[in-house]
Structure formats: C-alpha cells, structure tokens
Amino acid sequence: MGGADARIVRNTALVIFALVTLRLVAAAVTPITFDEAYYWMWSKNLAGGYYDHPPMVAYVIRAGTMIAGDTELGVRLVSILLALPMSYAIYRSAAILFGGVRVAATSAILLNVTLLASVGTLIVTPDAPLLVASSFVLFFLAKVLESGRGAWWLAVGAAVGAALLSKYTAMFFGAAILIWLACVPKLRRWFLSPWPYLGGLVALALFSPVILWNADHQWVSFTKQLGRARIEDFRPVFIAELIPTQIAFATPLVFILGAMGLHALTWQRAGALASRVLIEAMFWTVVAYFVWHSLHARVEANWFAPVYPPFVLAAGAAANLVQWRPRQRRLVDFCLRWAAPAGIVMFAALVVQANTGWLSGYRRDATVRSVGVGWRELAAGIEAERVRHGATCVLAQDYGTTGWLAFYLPRGTCVLQQNQRIRWVNMGEPDPRLLAGKLLYVDELRPDGHPVLNDLFAKVTQVAQLQRKRGPLVVETYGIDLLEDAKGDVLDRSPPPEAR
C-alpha cells in the first residue's frame, strides 16, 4: 500500500472512530425510546424468540448493560460499537468488488453518515444488528467471489443466520443469492457444490431457536410479522412515503450518489458483471418486497436497513469509478464533498431536537412521543404516588408505557402490562401476592376514563394527573388511578389475534 493509500485508510478510520464517539456521547444524554425500553425488558429475560421479533436485539442490549449497567448508554453501547466491524465489512466488500482504496473508504464513510446508520445504531431496534449482519453477508459473498473457496459459504451462512436472528426480513437474502448465482455464468458451478447448501444449514441451525420458540407459542411471531401486508388490504397511498423517507434516512446527498451508482451499474456496466449483479440482487430483491408491502400497509423507513450496504457500495462506485459527463461530474463531486458534513449536521440537529425541542420552537415534532424526554421526572412522581398509597404493582395499557415505567422506576418495582400478555410470555407469571393489594394504573388521560377498570376492581380512584414535558411543551398528561379490591384476575389473558 502506497503512502497516499495508507493516508486514506488512516483518515477513514479516524473519521469513523470520531462518528462512533459522537454517537456514544449522544447515547449517554438522550433518554431511551419506548421501543428500546421494551427491548431492554426482553434483555432481562433472554429467550429463543419474542412476540414481535427474533432475539438478537435483546442479546445486543444485554451485552451492553453487562458493561455499562442499566443506563441509556448501557442499552445502546454494543449497538453503537458494532458500527466498527460493520464499517470494516463495508470497506472490504467495496475493495473486493470494485477495487481501490478510494471506493472502499468512500463507501464506509457514506454508510456511517446516513441517518439510518448513525441514528439506527444509536436507537437500538432489530434493524441495528440487521444492518451489521447484512454488511457481513455482502462481505462474505465478496470473499466467495474473490477466493473461489467453498469454505466462505459457511461464513455466508453464519452471517445470514445472524441476520435472521435480527429480523425476518433477512429471509430475502436467500432469493438474492440465488439470483446472483443464476445470473453470473461463472458462478453457476456453485449449484453443483455442497458448500452453499452447507452454508444454508449453518443459517438454519443459527435460526433454529426462533423456529422452536414459535413452535411452542402457536407460531405467533411468524404469523404477526408475515401477515402484516395482506393482499386484500390494497391501500397504495403508502407507496408515496417510500422515496421521501429514504431520502431523509439516507441523507439527500448520499441518496443522490447511491441512485446514480445504481443507474451506472445497470446501464453503464460500471465494474465487473459479478460485482454489479451482486449489488443489484442484494438491493432490488428487498426493495421489490417493500414496494409490494407499501401497496397494502405502511413501510417504516428503518425497515430498509438490509439494502443500505449495497446502496453505499453503489454510491462509492458512482463517486470514484464512473466516467460522468461534466455536468454530472460536478454533481457527484458536490455530493461527495458535502455528504459527510451534511449527514453529521443532520444527526446533530436530530439529537438536539429530540432532547430539547429547540429547533421547532418547543412545538411538537416526530421525535416527541417516541423519545422518553421527561420520563425520569414523570417516573419520580409516579413512584411518589405508589409509595404514598402503598401500591404493590404498577399497571399500564401498552408495551411502550410498560417499558418506560420499568426502566425509569426504581429497579425491582413490579411493572406489568395489563393486557397483551403474549408480549411478556418469556418473563413468567408475576407473583400473585403483588396483584392482591392496591395497584396503580398509569395511562394517558382520557375523557371517558377507563370503563374496563370498573369491571375488574370494586374501587377505582384517580389520585393524580402528572405531565411529561420537554421544556415548556406538555407531551402527555397521565392519569394515575388507584385500584383496590380486584374482582378476579387482574390481567387480561386473552390470546392475541394471531393465535386465535
């Protein structure tokens, strides 16, 4: 490696380490979201599967809290640090598929400045480990192409297995790999080799705990996720959200580079055939599903995590390999120069806004309900009411409130979701003695109250109204009800729709 190349590698590593450090700082000062609190509760009861997703996000959170404790940073620590091996996988993938240090460095940095990677590893959801695993799927497939050695298929299987343990979307990798092998003549020999099938067995073995868990729980997780978009629910309005949300999550300049790169790979045949087809198959197979999904139901922006590794490789190729016309070249150069600064500014602005609301003049925005700003103070007020009335357990109506209560109330406090008990099946049954005395019920203040509580308890008394605030903005007002003299089972044990 020459001096110039070594300098590029060093500078790339420094930039990525700086971005990871910035995320760690943001993680320590930003209250957790309700989804993170929910997954944190999973991490306290590790299992082969859960109602909503496979278990990888729980393992990631558990590893972080073992290091940094049950804090915001602890919940997010390992997810953020996984950006380092992810960046290595992207760097090596680009170097193998397209050659050259510049393409590799550009791809690694561009992925790290997207909001999907920066915010997506800061806010821990199943998409965070999925993004990392997807990067390694691409890297190990590139190693199969580079080396021609069958043993790399075992690594591919391990990466696909890790992706499946993160989110069911990873099942589309199988179709993408088959398309790649079928469309590249020199790779068709692998159909007659045992190695790809052995890799498939590795993936299946890693995924088997999820299968076994679902078999023990009426296949509820599979039914819930695979039944999200039903053919009879034709509502094409959601497709209009796809491109705007992805422009935001990719950041506009990275999105332009990626789109130009995909165009160049297809129409200008930039790069070798096997490299081009691998990128296109990994990208378009997943995108095709989400386009279909969006014709029937909403597609959340972060669900596109698996396509970002091939997308940024296409962006790196667009920036460094393709021979553009002068006007297009100026656009590419502009995007390349300002993509990282723009992504960093967008990330910093989002963190500041989520924590303070300054940028919107303290008005509501998309972050205000999901990020738990004000929950520490709210939880202190709830705990004071619990102690004052001698309540032995705190009940909530939804999983988000349950997660926030469990995270911000004193450790060991009994916190339960009164309904949807399938979400907590891995936690075991609560101690009946904790439900036999006085209970607190926490929910957003509703004009009609909670009539169902009158059927469950002889006495329901509202003892407080407490606000969650971000600066001067009242995010929510919660009614705190004291429940006494239960008439029967306090918990609603009705099976979920998926199990009926």
C-alpha positions in Angstrom: 0.0 0.0 0.0 1.4 3.3 -1.1 1.7 6.4 1.1 -1.4 8.0 -0.3 -3.5 4.9 0.2 -2.2 4.5 3.7 -3.2 8.1 4.4 -6.7 7.5 3.1 -7.1 4.3 5.3 -5.9 6.2 8.4 -8.2 9.2 7.8 -11.1 6.9 7.1 -10.6 5.1 10.4 -10.2 8.4 12.3 -13.5 9.7 10.8 -15.4 6.5 11.7 -14.0 6.4 15.2 -15.0 10.1 15.6 -18.5 9.4 14.4 -18.8 6.4 16.8 -17.6 8.6 19.7 -20.2 11.2 18.8 -22.9 8.6 18.9 -21.7 7.4 22.3 -22.0 10.9 23.7 -25.4 11.3 22.2 -26.5 7.9 23.6 -25.5 8.9 27.1 -27.5 12.1 27.1 -30.6 11.0 25.1 -33.4 9.3 27.0 -34.4 5.9 25.6 -37.3 5.5 23.3 -40.3 3.3 24.2 -39.2 0.6 21.8 -35.7 0.5 23.4 -37.3 0.2 26.9 -39.4 -2.6 25.6 -36.4 -4.5 24.2 -34.5 -3.8 27.4 -37.1 -5.7 29.2 -36.6 -8.5 26.7 -32.9 -8.5 27.6 -33.7 -9.3 31.2 -35.4 -12.5 30.1 -33.4 -13.9 27.2 -35.2 -16.5 25.0 -35.2 -18.0 21.6 -37.8 -15.6 20.3 -40.3 -12.9 21.2 -43.8 -11.9 20.1 -42.6 -9.1 17.8 -39.1 -10.2 16.5 -36.3 -12.6 16.8 -34.0 -12.2 19.8 -30.8 -10.6 18.6 -31.7 -7.1 19.7 -32.2 -8.5 23.3 -28.7 -10.1 23.2 -27.1 -6.8 22.0 -28.8 -4.8 24.8 -27.9 -7.5 27.4 -24.2 -7.3 26.4 -24.2 -3.5 26.7 -25.9 -3.4 30.1 -23.4 -6.0 31.4 -20.7 -3.5 30.6 -22.3 -0.1 31.4 -25.3 -1.0 33.5 -29.0 -0.4 33.1 -28.5 3.1 31.7 -29.2 4.8 28.4 -25.6 4.3 27.4 -25.6 0.7 28.5 -28.7 -0.1 26.4 -27.0 1.4 23.3 -23.3 0.7 23.8 -22.8 -2.5 21.9 -25.2 -1.5 19.1 -23.0 1.7 18.5 -19.7 -0.2 18.8 -20.9 -2.7 16.2 -20.5 0.1 13.7 -16.8 -0.6 13.8 -16.9 -4.2 12.4 -19.8 -3.1 10.1 -17.5 -0.4 8.6 -14.7 -2.9 8.1 -17.1 -5.3 6.3 -18.3 -2.5 4.0 -14.7 -1.3 3.4 -13.5 -4.8 2.4 -16.6 -5.5 0.3 -16.0 -2.4 -1.8 -12.3 -3.1 -2.1 -13.0 -6.6 -3.4 -15.9 -5.9 -5.7 -14.7 -2.6 -7.2 -11.0 -2.4 -6.3 -9.2 0.6 -4.9 -8.9 2.2 -1.6 -10.9 5.3 -2.6 -14.1 3.3 -3.4 -13.7 1.4 -0.2 -13.1 4.4 2.0 -16.0 6.4 0.4 -18.4 3.5 0.9 -17.5 3.1 4.6 -17.8 6.8 5.4 -21.0 7.3 3.4 -22.8 4.4 5.3 -21.7 5.9 8.6 -23.1 9.4 7.8 -26.6 8.1 6.8 -29.2 8.7 9.4 -30.1 5.0 9.1 -26.6 4.0 10.4 -26.0 6.9 12.8 -29.4 7.1 14.4 -30.2 3.5 13.6 -27.3 2.2 15.8 -27.9 4.9 18.4 -31.6 4.0 18.8 -31.4 0.2 19.3 -34.0 -1.7 17.3 -33.8 -5.0 15.5 -32.7 -3.1 12.4 -29.4 -2.2 14.1 -27.9 -5.7 14.3 -29.6 -6.5 11.0 -27.6 -3.7 9.3 -24.4 -5.1 10.7 -25.2 -8.7 9.7 -26.2 -7.5 6.2 -22.8 -5.8 5.8 -21.1 -9.2 6.6 -23.4 -11.1 4.3 -22.2 -8.8 1.5 -18.6 -9.1 2.6 -18.5 -12.9 2.8 -20.2 -13.2 -0.6 -17.5 -10.9 -2.0 -14.9 -13.3 -0.4 -16.6 -16.2 -2.2 -16.2 -14.3 -5.5 -12.6 -13.3 -4.8 -11.3 -16.6 -3.5 -13.4 -19.2 -5.1 -13.2 -21.2 -1.9 -16.2 -23.0 -0.8 -15.5 -22.6 2.9 -16.5 -19.0 2.7 -20.1 -20.2 2.2 -20.1 -21.3 5.8 -19.3 -17.7 6.7 -22.1 -16.5 4.5 -24.4 -18.9 6.3 -23.3 -17.6 9.7 -23.9 -14.0 8.6 -27.4 -14.8 7.1 -28.2 -16.7 10.4 -27.2 -13.7 12.4 -29.4 -11.5 10.2 -32.3 -13.9 10.6 -31.8 -13.7 14.4 -32.2 -10.0 14.0 -35.2 -9.7 11.8 -37.3 -11.8 9.5 -36.6 -9.5 6.5 -33.2 -11.4 6.2 -35.1 -14.3 4.5 -34.9 -12.3 1.3 -31.1 -12.8 1.2 -31.7 -16.4 0.1 -33.5 -15.2 -3.0 -30.9 -12.5 -3.7 -28.1 -15.1 -3.5 -29.9 -17.5 -5.9 -30.5 -14.6 -8.4 -26.8 -13.7 -8.2 -25.6 -17.3 -8.8 -28.0 -17.8 -11.7 -27.3 -14.6 -13.5 -23.5 -14.8 -13.5 -22.3 -17.7 -15.7 -19.1 -18.4 -13.9 -20.9 -18.7 -10.6 -23.4 -21.3 -11.6 -20.9 -24.1 -10.7 -21.8 -23.4 -7.1 -25.2 -25.0 -7.7 -23.4 -28.3 -8.0 -21.2 -27.8 -5.0 -22.2 -28.8 -1.4 -20.7 -25.7 0.1 -23.7 -23.3 -0.5 -26.1 -25.9 0.9 -23.8 -26.4 3.9 -23.9 -22.6 4.4 -27.7 -22.8 4.3 -27.6 -25.4 7.0 -25.4 -23.1 9.2 -28.0 -20.3 8.8 -30.8 -22.7 9.6 -29.0 -24.0 12.7 -28.5 -20.5 14.0 -32.1 -19.6 13.3 -33.5 -22.8 14.8 -34.1 -21.4 18.3 -36.6 -18.9 16.8 -38.3 -21.8 15.0 -38.5 -23.8 18.2 -39.8 -20.8 20.2 -42.5 -20.2 17.6 -43.5 -23.9 17.6 -44.0 -23.6 21.4 -46.1 -20.4 21.1 -48.6 -21.2 18.3 -46.2 -19.7 15.6 -47.4 -16.3 16.9 -44.3 -14.3 15.9 -44.2 -15.6 12.3 -48.0 -15.0 11.9 -47.7 -11.5 13.2 -44.8 -10.4 11.0 -45.6 -12.3 7.8 -49.2 -11.3 8.0 -48.6 -7.5 8.1 -49.4 -6.9 4.5 -52.4 -8.8 3.3 -53.4 -8.8 -0.4 -57.0 -7.8 0.4 -55.8 -4.6 2.1 -54.9 -2.7 -1.1 -54.0 0.8 0.0 -51.5 2.3 -2.4 -51.4 5.6 -0.6 -48.4 4.3 1.5 -46.2 4.0 -1.5 -45.9 7.8 -1.7 -44.0 7.7 1.6 -41.2 5.5 0.4 -38.9 7.8 -1.5 -39.2 10.9 0.7 -38.5 8.9 3.9 -35.5 7.1 2.2 -34.1 10.4 1.0 -34.2 11.6 4.6 -32.8 8.4 6.1 -30.0 8.1 3.5 -29.5 11.9 3.7 -30.1 13.7 0.4 -26.6 13.7 -0.9 -25.9 10.1 -0.2 -29.2 9.2 -1.8 -28.2 11.0 -5.0 -24.9 9.2 -5.1 -26.5 5.9 -4.5 -29.2 6.4 -7.1 -26.6 7.5 -9.6 -24.5 4.5 -8.7 -27.3 2.0 -9.2 -28.1 3.6 -12.6 -24.4 3.4 -13.6 -24.1 -0.3 -12.5 -27.2 -1.2 -14.6 -26.8 1.0 -17.7 -23.1 1.9 -17.9 -21.9 -1.5 -16.7 -19.5 0.0 -14.2 -17.5 -2.8 -12.6 -17.3 -6.5 -13.4 -20.5 -8.4 -14.1 -20.4 -10.5 -10.9 -19.9 -7.4 -8.7 -22.7 -5.5 -10.5 -25.2 -8.3 -10.2 -24.4 -8.9 -6.6 -25.1 -5.3 -5.7 -28.3 -5.2 -7.8 -29.6 -8.5 -6.4 -29.0 -7.6 -2.8 -30.6 -4.2 -3.3 -33.6 -4.8 -5.6 -34.8 -8.1 -4.1 -35.5 -6.4 -0.7 -36.8 -3.2 -2.3 -39.2 -5.1 -4.5 -40.8 -6.7 -1.4 -41.1 -3.4 0.4 -42.7 -1.8 -2.7 -45.3 -4.6 -2.7 -45.7 -4.2 1.1 -46.3 -0.5 0.7 -49.3 -1.2 -1.6 -51.0 -2.8 1.4 -49.6 -1.3 4.6 -47.1 1.3 5.8 -43.4 0.6 5.5 -41.3 2.3 8.2 -38.2 4.0 6.9 -35.8 2.0 9.1 -37.0 -1.3 7.6 -34.8 -0.7 4.6 -31.7 -1.4 6.6 -30.6 -4.5 4.6 -30.4 -2.5 1.4 -28.0 0.1 2.7 -24.8 -1.9 2.4 -25.2 -2.5 -1.4 -26.6 1.0 -1.8 -23.5 2.7 -0.3 -21.2 0.5 -2.4 -23.1 1.8 -5.5 -22.6 5.3 -4.2 -18.9 4.7 -3.7 -18.6 3.4 -7.3 -20.5 6.4 -8.6 -18.1 8.8 -6.8 -14.9 7.1 -7.9 -15.3 4.7 -10.9 -17.9 6.0 -13.3 -16.9 8.3 -16.1 -19.6 11.0 -15.9 -20.3 13.9 -18.2 -19.0 17.3 -16.9 -22.4 18.4 -15.5 -22.9 15.1 -13.8 -19.4 15.0 -12.6 -19.9 18.4 -10.9 -23.0 17.0 -9.1 -21.1 13.9 -8.0 -18.2 15.9 -6.7 -20.5 18.3 -4.8 -22.3 15.4 -3.2 -19.1 13.6 -2.3 -17.6 16.7 -0.7 -20.6 17.7 1.3 -22.3 14.3 2.1 -20.4 13.7 5.3 -20.7 17.3 6.7 -24.4 17.3 5.8 -25.0 13.9 7.5 -23.2 15.0 10.6 -25.2 18.2 10.8 -28.5 16.3 10.3 -27.6 13.8 13.0 -26.6 16.5 15.5 -29.7 18.5 14.7 -31.9 15.5 15.3 -30.3 14.7 18.6 -30.6 18.3 19.8 -34.2 18.5 18.7 -35.1 15.1 20.3 -33.6 16.2 23.6 -34.7 19.8 23.8 -37.2 20.8 21.1 -35.3 24.0 20.5 -35.2 23.8 16.7 -39.0 23.7 16.4 -39.6 26.4 19.0 -40.6 23.8 21.5 -43.5 22.7 19.3 -44.3 19.0 18.6 -42.3 17.1 16.1 -41.8 13.4 15.0 -39.5 12.6 17.9 -41.5 14.0 20.8 -43.6 10.9 21.6 -41.1 8.2 20.9 -38.0 9.6 22.8 -38.6 9.5 26.6 -37.7 13.1 27.4 -39.3 13.9 30.7 -39.9 10.4 31.8 -37.3 10.4 34.6 -39.2 13.3 36.3 -42.6 11.7 35.5 -41.4 8.4 37.0 -40.4 10.1 40.2 -43.9 11.5 40.5 -45.4 8.1 39.8 -43.1 6.5 42.4 -44.2 9.1 45.0 -47.8 8.2 44.4 -47.1 4.5 44.6 -45.3 4.8 47.9 -47.9 7.2 49.3 -50.8 4.8 48.6 -48.9 1.6 49.4 -49.4 0.1 45.9 -47.6 -3.1 45.3 -47.6 -3.0 41.5 -47.9 -0.6 38.6 -50.1 -1.5 35.6 -50.0 0.0 32.1 -52.1 -0.5 29.0 -49.5 -0.6 26.3 -46.0 -2.0 25.9 -44.3 1.4 25.5 -45.5 2.8 28.7 -44.7 -0.5 30.4 -41.2 -0.4 29.2 -40.6 3.2 30.2 -42.1 2.6 33.7 -39.9 -0.5 34.2 -36.8 1.4 33.1 -37.3 4.7 35.0 -39.0 3.5 38.2 -36.7 2.1 40.9 -35.2 -1.3 40.0 -37.3 -4.2 41.3 -40.6 -2.3 41.1 -43.4 -4.6 39.9 -44.5 -3.2 36.5 -46.9 -5.1 34.2 -48.9 -4.6 31.1 -52.4 -5.4 32.0 -53.3 -6.8 28.5 -51.5 -8.4 25.6 -49.8 -10.9 27.9 -48.2 -12.7 24.9 -45.6 -9.9 24.8 -44.3 -11.0 28.2 -44.6 -14.7 28.0 -40.8 -15.1 28.5 -41.0 -13.3 31.8 -43.1 -15.9 33.6 -46.1 -15.3 35.8 -45.9 -12.4 38.3 -46.2 -13.2 42.0 -49.9 -13.3 42.8 -49.3 -11.5 46.1 -48.2 -8.4 44.2 -51.5 -8.2 42.5 -53.7 -8.9 45.5 -53.3 -5.5 47.2 -53.5 -1.9 46.0 -52.3 -1.2 42.4 -51.5 1.9 40.4 -52.8 2.2 36.8 -50.9 4.6 34.6 -52.2 5.7 31.2 -52.7 8.8 29.2 -55.6 10.9 30.5 -58.7 10.0 28.6 -62.1 11.9 28.6 -64.1 8.7 29.2 -61.7 7.3 31.7 -61.1 3.5 31.7 -64.5 1.8 32.0 -62.9 -1.7 31.8 -61.2 -1.0 35.2 -64.7 -0.7 36.9 -65.3 -4.3 35.8 -62.1 -5.5 37.3 -62.0 -3.6 40.6 -64.5 -2.6 43.2 -62.9 0.8 43.7 -61.1 2.9 41.1 -59.9 6.3 42.2 -57.9 8.8 40.3 -55.2 10.1 42.7 -53.1 12.3 40.4 -52.6 13.8 37.0 -49.0 14.0 36.0 -47.4 15.6 33.0 -44.5 14.5 30.8 -42.8 17.6 29.5 -40.0 18.6 27.1 -39.1 22.1 28.1 -42.3 24.1 28.2 -44.1 21.6 25.9 -46.5 19.2 27.6 -46.0 16.0 25.7 -48.6 13.9 27.5 -50.8 14.1 30.6 -51.1 10.8 32.5 -53.9 9.9 34.8 -52.8 7.9 37.9 -55.6 5.6 39.2 -55.5 3.7 42.4 -57.1 0.2 42.0 -58.5 -1.6 45.0 -60.3 -4.9 45.7 -59.8 -6.9 42.5 -62.9 -8.8 41.5 -61.0 -11.6 39.7 -57.9 -12.0 37.6 -56.3 -8.6 37.2 -54.5 -9.4 33.9 -56.3 -9.9 30.6 -55.0 -13.2 29.3 -57.0 -13.2 26.1 -54.9 -14.8 23.2 -53.6 -12.3 20.6 -55.4 -12.2 17.2 -52.6 -14.2 15.6 -53.2 -17.1 18.0 -57.0 -17.3 17.7 
